[in-house]
Each structure stands twice: as structure tokens, then as C-alpha cells.
Amino acid sequence: MSTVLDAIVAGVREDLAVRTEQVSQSDLERRVADLPAAIDAEQRLRAPGLSLIAEVKRASPSKGHLAEIADPASLASTYADAGATAISVLTEQRRFHGTLADLDSVRAAVSVPVLRKDFMVTDYQLWEARAHGADIILLIVASLTDDELARMHALAHELGMTALVEVHDEGETQRAVDAGASVIGVNARNLKTLEVHRDTFSRLVPLIPPGVVKVAESGVAGAADAALYAVQGADAVLVGEALVSGADPAAAVREIVAAGAGS
Ligand SMILES: O=C(O)c1ccccc1NCC(=O)[C@H](O)[C@H](O)COP(=O)(O)O
């Protein structure tokens, strides 16, 4: 049976086919060669306390329209100035209404690490991410074979980027560990059904070896959830909806950062 994730990935592949006609991988490789090195995001996420990866998110399959974000750079600067460790930028167009132009403008606006949040299924997208200034890429275990995961994880490191390897169940966690992931994100949202279960992190965290950076993703409603994840062993939380749909994103960031520091 086809899942939400399958449908998203099918759309991503169609859009990718158009972009690869417009810009070759060789062009991207030339652009990457001229860029300054990526920021070591893994090291930043390892810093003591709970880090916040704050997301620029206009819409989602689960909630539809979330926020009118006319100026992603301004929102990203607000996040960074309020204490976010890194910025996540959704670049998938069809369901999240994100673009690579969003990534460009956020990259130009902030000096903290930037995550290209998308559904990575080919090496081309990693070159594209780096060419557009990303320091972190997302690898969703559920949408990759073991060979793809290993190859793309290695390529991310060759390009100097941090790979955030995302899991949602025990089997995926084992596959991430076997692939040598040094940063694992536990997504509370099941990308096949869109259900959110906040106990997913506490269930899977014992399977993640010490020394691996642990990121709790999705469904963080505010400071209380972040504090609980910190107590359960999270090094970072990735938050989208709660930041973009609230009246005061800067205050929301400050509250989450303070809650993480105090737990
Ligand atoms: O957000 C969704 O509905 C979604 C659906 C299918 C695939 C991915 C999806 N979201 C991507 C994310 O990982 C989240 O944007 C991120 O973890 C932040 O989640 P939240 O704080 O719940 O907005």
C-alpha cells in the first residue's frame, strides 16, 4: 500500500528530474569547490545543554497551511538571534511550499548551521544542498535502502556536512546505527500515517549508542516538551509548527532554549 511518504518521494523525484535537466551535477560540483567549508554542525549540537534546531515551515501534509512566511531570512535571523543553534529550511515544494531560494536567503542571513530539510533520494540532492550553503542534510532511513544510506552518509561527510539520520522505529534505529550515523533524529511523526507519538524518543533512545548526538523531532509544542526530551537524553530538539504558528517566534525560541538549559 502506498504511504504519504511514498507519495512525497514520488513528487520529489519528478521535481528532481526537471532540476537535473537545468543544472548538471558537474555545475554543482564546481559551485561547491568555490564555497567556504560547511560549518561543523555536529560539534555545535554536541555542546552541553539542549540545542534547538528551529524550522522555517510554511505548510505540511499533516496540517496544510501553517504560516505566511514572506521573508524566510528574517524569520531565520529572529530564530538565531533568540538562541537557536541551527536553522532547518524545508525545500520541498509540493507539500511544504519550500524552495531552494529559501535556503539561499536563509544561508545569506545567518551564521549558524543550516539544515536542508528535504527528502533526499539521490547524491545530486546532496551536492545541491551544499551548493546552496547547507551544513546539514537529512537522511530519512525509511526512504532509503541500506546501500543508499551508506553511500549518501559517506558523501555528506566528504562534502563536510553533518548527516541527520532520521528514524521512527526500532528497525530503522538499528539501520542508522549500522550505517555509522553520528547524529540520529528520532521523529515522533510516523511519515507513513502522519500520527505523532511523543513517547517514540524515550522508546528508541536506549538503542542509540552513547556518543551519538540525539535529536528529538516533531510534535514539540513548547518548553515543557523540550524540557522532557532533555531529561530523556536529547541533545537537541527540532521544532517547526510551534514556532511558525505562534504569535511571537523569538519568545518561543527563548522559552525552549531556557527550558533546555534548566533541565
Ligand atoms: O510535518 C509533516 O506533516 C510531515 C509529513 C510528512 C513528512 C514530513 C513531515 N514533516 C517534516 C518534519 O520532519 C517536521 O517538519 C519537523 O520535524 C518539525 O515538526 P513539527 O515541529 O511538528 O512541525
The ligand as a Tripos MOL2 file, in Angstrom:
@<TRIPOS>MOLECULE
LIG
   23    23     1     0     0
SMALL
NO_CHARGES

@<TRIPOS>ATOM
      1 O1          5.1630   17.8350    9.1390 O.co2     1 LIG1
      2 C1          4.5710   16.9520    8.4950 C.2       1 LIG1
      3 O2          3.3170   16.8630    8.4110 O.co2     1 LIG1
      4 C2          5.3510   15.9290    7.7220 C.ar      1 LIG1
      5 C3          4.6670   14.9800    6.9810 C.ar      1 LIG1
      6 C4          5.3530   14.0490    6.2290 C.ar      1 LIG1
      7 C5          6.7260   14.0730    6.1930 C.ar      1 LIG1
      8 C6          7.4400   15.0180    6.9230 C.ar      1 LIG1
      9 C7          6.7520   15.9420    7.6810 C.ar      1 LIG1
     10 N1          7.4280   16.9140    8.3920 N.pl3     1 LIG1
     11 C8          8.8160   17.1020    8.3330 C.3       1 LIG1
     12 C9          9.4100   17.2170    9.6660 C.2       1 LIG1
     13 O3         10.2550   16.4340    9.9830 O.2       1 LIG1
     14 C10         8.9390   18.3280   10.5720 C.3       1 LIG1
     15 O4          8.7590   19.4750    9.8030 O.3       1 LIG1
     16 C11         9.8730   18.6690   11.7050 C.3       1 LIG1
     17 O5         10.2590   17.5530   12.4260 O.3       1 LIG1
     18 C12         9.1740   19.6570   12.6430 C.3       1 LIG1
     19 O6          7.9610   19.1070   13.0900 O.3       1 LIG1
     20 P1          6.8750   19.9830   13.8540 P.3       1 LIG1
     21 O7          7.5710   20.6800   14.9980 O.co2     1 LIG1
     22 O8          5.8560   19.0190   14.3350 O.co2     1 LIG1
     23 O9          6.3420   20.9610   12.8800 O.co2     1 LIG1
@<TRIPOS>BOND
     1     1     2 2
     2     2     3 1
     3     2     4 1
     4     4     5 ar
     5     4     9 ar
     6     5     6 ar
     7     6     7 ar
     8     7     8 ar
     9     8     9 ar
    10     9    10 1
    11    10    11 1
    12    11    12 1
    13    12    13 2
    14    12    14 1
    15    14    15 1
    16    14    16 1
    17    16    17 1
    18    16    18 1
    19    18    19 1
    20    19    20 1
    21    20    21 2
    22    20    22 1
    23    20    23 1
@<TRIPOS>SUBSTRUCTURE
     1 LIG1         1 GROUP 0 **** ****
